[in-house]
Every structure is written in C-alpha cells, then in structure tokens.
Amino acid sequence: NRSYTMMLCCFVFFIPLGTILYCYLRMFLSIRKTSREVERLGTQVRKTTLIQQKSIRSEWKLAKIAFVVIVVYVLSWSPYACVTLISWAG
C-alpha cells in the first residue's frame, strides 16, 4: 500500500512536473537566446529585425502563458501530493 501510494504520487505529480518544467525551461532559454541575437543584429537589417522582434514578443506572451500553466498545475495538484505524502509518512 505504501509503495503504491508513493508511486502514484510520483507518476501523477513529480514526473509530470519535472517534464513540464524541463520543456518550458528549454523554451525560455531558446527565446532568450533568440532575442539576444536579434538585438545584436538590430542595426544591420531593420525590416527583418522588426518582424523578428514581433515574433519574439508573441513568443514571450506564449512563454508567460506557459508559466501560468505551470503555476496552475502546481496549485491544483499540490494539495493531493501533500495529502498523499503525509499519508505515506504515517
């Protein structure tokens, strides 16, 4: 019963949380890298740079939405995980 409870908590909360955090962290890092490259190219090609900056702004909006998704996931599953771990501990 204890191993089932712990495995359930891991597979329902911790593993998905780790996967979500990893994916969104990689997304944030790639957006940041791209925005820095666009800033570096800022004076060379104005028109292309403006298009890329608009694209990066929309990507940042998506990244913010992703952050909200992570927060909502943690807030919604944390009570279950806490109760499960407390019951597992005895």
NUVEXFI-900990 format. One line per 8 residues: number of its first residue (from 1); their letters; for each residue z, x, y of N, C-alpha, C, O, CB. Coordinates in nm, 4 decimals, padded with zeros to 6 digits. Atoms other than C-alpha are relative to their C-alpha. Last residue first. Glycine has a CB too. Example, Ala and Ser with C-alpha at 12.3 -4.5 7.8 and 13.67 -1.06 7.14 Angstrom:
2
2 = sa = -00.0060:-00.0820:-00.1190:00.7140:01.3670:-00.1060:00.0730:-00.0770:00.1090:00.0899:-00.0261:00.2198:-00.1415:00.0414:00.0462; 00.0000:00.0890:-00.1190:00.7800:01.2300:-00.4500:00.0000:00.0900:00.1200:00.0665:00.1936:00.1181:00.1246:-00.0992:00.0027
//
This chain:
90
90 = gawsiltv = -00.1160:00.0610:00.0625:00.8504:00.2174:00.7659:00.0726:-00.0873:00.0963:00.1739:-00.1475:00.0607:00.0927:00.1041:-00.0544; -00.1138:-00.0916:-00.0098:00.6057:00.4690:00.9022:00.1267:-00.0610:-00.0571:00.2225:00.0108:-00.0857:00.0232:00.0400:00.1446; 00.0227:-00.1088:00.0948:00.3137:00.2600:00.7758:00.1190:00.0947:-00.0006:00.1567:00.1467:-00.1056:-00.1290:00.0763:00.0344; -00.0295:00.0541:00.1337:00.4487:-00.0464:00.9558:-00.0178:00.1070:-00.1065:00.0535:00.1075:-00.2069:-00.0907:-00.1207:-00.0311; -00.1443:00.0262:00.0074:00.4641:00.1525:01.2789:00.0372:-00.0538:-00.1379:00.1381:-00.0138:-00.1960:00.0432:-00.1000:00.1099; -00.0690:-00.1289:00.0170:00.1153:00.2920:01.2174:00.1509:-00.0180:-00.0068:00.2185:00.0540:-00.0803:-00.0355:00.0951:00.1146; 00.0303:-00.0549:00.1325:-00.0269:-00.0548:01.1588:00.0725:00.1304:-00.0232:00.1281:00.1519:-00.1309:-00.1496:00.0208:-00.0165; -00.0748:00.0790:00.0981:00.1493:-00.2015:01.4610:-00.0238:00.0545:-00.1398:00.0693:00.0623:-00.2199:-00.0402:-00.1488:00.0071
82 = caypswsl = -00.1433:-00.0285:-00.0167:00.0175:00.0791:01.6805:00.0847:-00.0745:-00.1030:00.1739:-00.0161:-00.1645:00.0455:-00.0378:00.1416; -00.0261:-00.1337:00.0525:-00.3363:00.0512:01.5423:00.1479:00.0350:00.0106:00.2045:00.0940:-00.0815:-00.0841:00.1037:00.0743; 00.0121:00.0036:00.1457:-00.3441:-00.3243:01.5963:00.0345:00.1356:-00.0603:00.1081:00.1434:-00.1587:-00.1419:-00.0419:-00.0414; -00.1142:00.0734:00.0562:-00.2109:-00.2911:01.9501:-00.0035:-00.0062:-00.1532:00.0992:00.0102:-00.2191:00.0034:-00.1414:00.0565; -00.1264:-00.0746:-00.0018:-00.4605:-00.0106:02.0204:00.1189:-00.0804:-00.0516:00.1984:-00.0256:-00.1280:00.0290:00.0464:00.1398; -00.0414:-00.0417:00.1336:-00.7697:-00.2047:01.9082:00.1326:00.0753:-00.0034:00.1896:00.0931:-00.1110:-00.1059:00.0854:-00.0600; -00.0003:00.1113:00.0944:-00.8376:-00.4096:02.2222:00.0501:00.0407:-00.1383:00.1110:-00.0412:-00.2071:-00.1389:-00.0578:-00.0113; -00.0988:00.1020:-00.0354:-00.7309:-00.1506:02.4767:00.0057:-00.1135:-00.1028:00.1127:-00.1685:-00.1286:-00.0314:-00.0569:00.1376
74 = vyvvivvf = -00.1340:-00.0550:00.0205:-00.9191:00.1296:02.3018:00.1065:-00.1051:00.0307:00.2032:-00.1192:-00.0442:00.0211:00.1249:00.0879; -00.0202:-00.0201:00.1433:-01.2388:-00.0730:02.2735:00.1420:00.0491:-00.0272:00.2102:-00.0023:-00.1159:-00.1032:00.1004:-00.0558; -00.0225:00.1321:00.0584:-01.2093:-00.1925:02.6339:00.0241:00.0117:-00.1504:00.1092:-00.0584:-00.2051:-00.1202:-00.0929:00.0281; -00.1324:00.0461:-00.0424:-01.1663:00.1650:02.7548:00.0322:-00.1362:-00.0622:00.1438:-00.1590:-00.1087:00.0075:-00.0084:00.1541; -00.1015:-00.0798:00.0696:-01.4636:00.2863:02.5517:00.1399:-00.0505:00.0333:00.2235:-00.0665:-00.0556:-00.0131:00.1491:00.0375; 00.0023:00.0411:00.1409:-01.6842:00.0019:02.6754:00.1063:00.0752:-00.0790:00.1759:00.0162:-00.1616:-00.1394:00.0243:-00.0617; -00.0703:00.1279:00.0054:-01.5794:00.0754:03.0340:00.0055:-00.0509:-00.1437:00.1068:-00.1062:-00.1864:-00.0685:-00.1038:00.0915; -00.1417:-00.0319:-00.0158:-01.6861:00.4365:02.9842:00.0845:-00.1273:-00.0070:00.1914:-00.1284:-00.0680:00.0244:00.0734:00.1335
66 = aikalkwe = -00.0441:-00.0535:00.1290:-02.0216:00.3147:02.8523:00.1488:00.0347:00.0047:00.2212:00.0112:-00.0921:-00.0830:00.1246:-00.0382; -00.0135:00.1155:00.0887:-02.0650:00.1035:03.1648:00.0500:00.0449:-00.1372:00.1328:-00.0219:-00.1990:-00.1348:-00.0747:-00.0134; -00.1216:00.0696:-00.0421:-01.9972:00.4120:03.3729:00.0251:-00.1229:-00.0861:00.1392:-00.1529:-00.1214:-00.0096:-00.0404:00.1474; -00.1131:-00.0789:00.0482:-02.2565:00.6031:03.1712:00.1323:-00.0651:00.0398:00.2280:-00.0639:-00.0376:-00.0073:00.1435:00.0548; -00.0137:00.0256:00.1434:-02.5089:00.3258:03.2298:00.1181:00.0768:-00.0587:00.1884:00.0263:-00.1463:-00.1290:00.0380:-00.0734; -00.0500:00.1374:00.0113:-02.4480:00.3498:03.6025:00.0197:-00.0365:-00.1468:00.1197:-00.0984:-00.1832:-00.0975:-00.0998:00.0678; -00.1426:-00.0052:-00.0309:-02.4858:00.7260:03.5767:00.0611:-00.1385:-00.0068:00.1746:-00.1541:-00.0519:00.0232:00.0612:00.1383; -00.0676:-00.0544:00.1173:-02.8194:00.6755:03.4004:00.1500:00.0092:00.0235:00.2285:-00.0162:-00.0678:-00.0565:00.1377:-00.0354
58 = sriskqqi = -00.0081:00.1086:00.0987:-02.9346:00.4472:03.6819:00.0691:00.0477:-00.1269:00.1414:-00.0289:-00.1906:-00.1406:-00.0538:-00.0334; -00.0962:00.0996:-00.0483:-02.8443:00.7146:03.9334:00.0138:-00.1148:-00.0990:00.1243:-00.1621:-00.1257:-00.0425:-00.0540:00.1372; -00.1340:-00.0527:00.0277:-03.0244:00.9760:03.7230:00.1067:-00.0975:00.0483:00.2093:-00.1143:-00.0176:00.0193:00.1375:00.0671; -00.0223:00.0086:00.1436:-03.3432:00.7704:03.7243:00.1406:00.0466:-00.0357:00.2073:-00.0146:-00.1192:-00.1041:00.0831:-00.0754; -00.0209:00.1414:00.0287:-03.3243:00.7255:04.0983:00.0289:-00.0200:-00.1481:00.1136:-00.1011:-00.1856:-00.1225:-00.0827:00.0425; -00.1335:00.0345:-00.0496:-03.2768:01.1011:04.1319:00.0302:-00.1474:-00.0225:00.1434:-00.1824:-00.0559:00.0124:00.0340:00.1489; -00.0988:-00.0475:00.0956:-03.5769:01.1633:03.9060:00.1417:-00.0347:00.0452:00.2272:-00.0673:-00.0372:-00.0137:00.1507:-00.0194; 00.0112:00.0846:00.1195:-03.7992:00.9453:04.1229:00.1057:00.0408:-00.1022:00.1701:-00.0449:-00.1628:-00.1423:00.0100:-00.0620
50 = lttkrvqt = -00.0541:00.1305:-00.0355:-03.6761:01.1206:04.4360:-00.0039:-00.0947:-00.1191:00.0906:-00.1701:-00.1422:-00.0772:-00.0596:00.1174; -00.1450:-00.0103:-00.0056:-03.7343:01.4599:04.2754:00.0627:-00.1342:00.0334:00.1651:-00.1701:-00.0248:00.0421:00.1046:00.1023; -00.0467:00.0010:00.1379:-04.0891:01.3726:04.1839:00.1522:00.0034:-00.0038:00.2146:-00.0608:-00.0883:-00.0585:00.1189:-00.0781; 00.0305:00.1309:00.0572:-04.1623:01.2861:04.5452:00.0526:-00.0123:-00.1429:00.1159:-00.1119:-00.1780:-00.1507:-00.0249:00.0025; -00.0796:00.1102:-00.0540:-03.9836:01.5855:04.6961:-00.0244:-00.1324:-00.0727:00.0712:-00.2009:-00.1091:-00.0299:-00.0170:00.1471; 00.0885:00.1154:00.0121:-04.1189:01.8681:04.4812:00.0793:-00.1239:00.0406:00.1607:-00.1741:-00.0369:-00.0572:-00.0139:-00.1459; 00.1340:-00.0340:00.0465:-03.9742:02.2084:04.5595:-00.0949:-00.1200:00.0006:-00.2015:-00.1152:00.0619:00.0076:00.0580:-00.1393; 00.0894:-00.0351:-00.1102:-03.6745:02.1359:04.7799:-00.1431:00.0227:-00.0458:-00.2338:00.0257:00.0374:00.0506:00.1234:00.0698
42 = glrevers = 00.0077:00.0930:-00.1111:-03.4683:01.9428:04.5281:-00.1012:00.0342:00.1076:-00.1662:-00.0562:00.1602:00.1309:-00.0106:00.0613; 00.1412:00.0162:-00.0292:-03.5422:02.1584:04.2229:-00.0246:-00.0813:00.1269:-00.1396:-00.1061:00.1630:-00.0686:-00.0655:-00.1164; 00.0577:-00.1325:-00.0154:-03.1842:02.2819:04.2073:-00.1478:-00.0081:00.0398:-00.1969:00.0743:00.1170:00.0156:00.0796:-00.1295; -00.0468:-00.0531:-00.1286:-03.0526:01.9311:04.2677:-00.0601:00.1376:00.0278:-00.0933:00.1694:00.1420:00.1537:00.0085:00.0019; 00.0745:00.0708:-00.1040:-03.2718:01.8063:03.9827:00.0428:00.0490:00.1382:-00.0408:00.0660:00.2269:00.0212:-00.1526:-00.0120; 00.1351:-00.0558:-00.0020:-03.1305:02.0735:03.7509:-00.0844:-00.0664:00.1084:-00.1647:00.0002:00.1737:-00.0671:-00.0169:-00.1371; -00.0072:-00.1333:-00.0607:-02.7769:01.9728:03.8458:-00.1374:00.0653:00.0071:-00.1697:00.1329:00.1048:00.0959:00.0894:-00.0788; -00.0186:00.0175:-00.1450:-02.8553:01.6082:03.7758:00.0103:00.1343:00.0703:-00.0388:00.1483:00.1824:00.1257:-00.0836:00.0288
34 = tkrislfm = 00.1253:00.0430:-00.0614:-02.9998:01.6973:03.4354:00.0143:-00.0156:00.1505:-00.0753:00.0231:00.2255:-00.0467:-00.1311:-00.0615; 00.0921:-00.1134:00.0040:-02.6908:01.8938:03.3330:-00.1315:-00.0351:00.0694:-00.1841:00.0442:00.1475:-00.0263:00.0430:-00.1455; -00.0465:-00.0972:-00.0985:-02.4604:01.6130:03.4454:-00.0937:00.1202:00.0071:-00.1247:00.1689:00.1157:00.1421:00.0459:-00.0335; 00.0295:00.0551:-00.1326:-02.6642:01.3558:03.2548:00.0414:00.0986:00.1081:-00.0315:00.1186:00.2052:00.0717:-00.1352:00.0206; 00.1445:-00.0111:-00.0226:-02.6602:01.5759:02.9427:-00.0395:-00.0579:00.1354:-00.1298:-00.0049:00.2002:-00.0770:-00.0711:-00.1118; 00.0374:-00.1406:-00.0207:-02.2845:01.6238:02.9649:-00.1496:00.0157:00.0267:-00.1895:00.0952:00.1118:00.0396:00.0835:-00.1219; -00.0467:-00.0447:-00.1306:-02.2155:01.2533:03.0141:-00.0444:00.1432:00.0289:-00.0893:00.1737:00.1394:00.1519:-00.0105:00.0081; 00.0816:00.0677:-00.0995:-02.4326:01.1615:02.7134:00.0407:00.0434:00.1410:-00.0459:00.0735:00.2232:00.0124:-00.1526:-00.0151
26 = rlycylit = 00.1308:-00.0666:00.0000:-02.2656:01.4220:02.4922:-00.0922:-00.0612:00.1054:-00.1682:00.0103:00.1708:-00.0654:-00.0094:-00.1393; -00.0216:-00.1314:-00.0614:-01.9278:01.2808:02.5932:-00.1305:00.0779:00.0067:-00.1611:00.1401:00.1085:00.1056:00.0801:-00.0785; -00.0007:00.0179:-00.1450:-02.0543:00.9295:02.5185:00.0287:00.1300:00.0731:-00.0191:00.1488:00.1850:00.1025:-00.1044:00.0393; 00.1326:00.0397:-00.0480:-02.1525:01.0246:02.1649:-00.0037:-00.0129:00.1517:-00.0971:00.0348:00.2161:-00.0417:-00.1317:-00.0638; 00.0950:-00.1099:00.0157:-01.8341:01.2179:02.0913:-00.1363:-00.0358:00.0588:-00.1950:00.0428:00.1331:-00.0146:00.0368:-00.1479; -00.0307:-00.1037:-00.0990:-01.6063:00.9495:02.2345:-00.0981:00.1159:-00.0073:-00.1420:00.1663:00.0961:00.1417:00.0516:-00.0200; 00.0356:00.0498:-00.1330:-01.7764:00.6746:02.0358:00.0244:00.1066:00.1051:-00.0609:00.1301:00.1907:00.0798:-00.1266:00.0337; 00.1458:00.0071:-00.0080:-01.7597:00.8729:01.7120:-00.0459:-00.0451:00.1379:-00.1382:00.0126:00.1953:-00.0545:-00.0948:-00.1064
18 = glpiffvf = 00.0520:-00.1363:-00.0064:-01.3951:00.9618:01.7645:-00.1509:00.0042:00.0133:-00.2050:00.0844:00.0895:00.0417:00.0767:-00.1221; -00.0347:-00.0518:-00.1317:-01.3078:00.6009:01.8422:-00.0517:00.1423:00.0172:-00.1062:00.1762:00.1222:00.1517:-00.0043:00.0212; 00.0924:00.0539:-00.1005:-01.4993:00.4832:01.5354:00.0285:00.0504:00.1409:-00.0643:00.0751:00.2179:00.0060:-00.1503:-00.0008; 00.1351:-00.0517:00.0240:-01.3044:00.7310:01.3183:-00.1017:-00.0610:00.0957:-00.1818:00.0132:00.1526:-00.0421:-00.0271:-00.1440; 00.0143:-00.1400:-00.0380:-00.9660:00.6516:01.4734:-00.1410:00.0559:-00.0203:-00.1920:00.1255:00.0674:00.0971:00.0822:-00.0777; -00.0317:-00.0410:-00.1366:-00.9655:00.2725:01.4808:-00.0390:00.1442:00.0292:-00.1179:00.1689:00.1204:00.1471:-00.0182:00.0259; 00.0220:00.1063:-00.0970:-01.1052:00.0847:01.1807:00.0200:00.0494:00.1430:-00.0446:-00.0010:00.2348:00.0932:-00.1168:-00.0283; 00.1393:00.0450:00.0022:-01.1555:00.3712:00.9352:-00.0300:-00.1090:00.1025:-00.1457:-00.1283:00.1396:-00.0348:-00.0501:-00.1374
10 = cclmmtys = 00.0939:-00.1091:-00.0302:-00.8315:00.5480:01.0232:-00.1429:-00.0507:00.0101:-00.2145:-00.0166:00.1043:00.0086:00.1090:-00.1070; -00.0182:-00.0385:-00.1403:-00.6201:00.2338:01.0415:-00.0981:00.1103:00.0392:-00.1548:00.1077:00.1485:00.1447:00.0466:00.0248; 00.0520:00.1094:-00.0810:-00.7609:00.1070:00.7133:00.0096:00.0338:00.1483:-00.0842:00.0105:00.2245:00.0757:-00.1299:-00.0301; 00.1460:-00.0097:00.0057:-00.6998:00.4450:00.5508:-00.0653:-00.1086:00.0847:-00.1652:-00.0835:00.1521:-00.0489:-00.0101:-00.1452; 00.0412:-00.1174:-00.0777:-00.3387:00.4405:00.6684:-00.1521:00.0151:00.0005:-00.2107:00.0453:00.1045:00.0653:00.1272:-00.0566; -00.0266:00.0256:-00.1416:-00.2777:00.0862:00.5485:-00.0474:00.1162:00.0852:-00.1091:00.0954:00.1897:00.1493:-00.0251:00.0234; 00.0976:00.0996:-00.0446:-00.4424:00.1522:00.2119:00.0159:-00.0253:00.1501:-00.0830:-00.0309:00.2231:00.0164:-00.1324:-00.0795; 00.1276:-00.0708:-00.0146:-00.2383:00.4715:00.1695:-00.1098:-00.0955:00.0464:-00.1964:-00.0572:00.1251:-00.0404:00.0667:-00.1330
2 = rn = -00.0047:-00.0883:-00.1177:00.0817:00.2818:00.2429:-00.1322:00.0734:00.0204:-00.1785:00.0883:00.1335:00.1140:00.1017:-00.0143; 00.0000:00.0819:-00.1191:00.0000:00.0000:00.0000:00.0000:00.0872:00.1267:-00.0697:00.0567:00.2235:00.1210:-00.0937:-00.0009
//
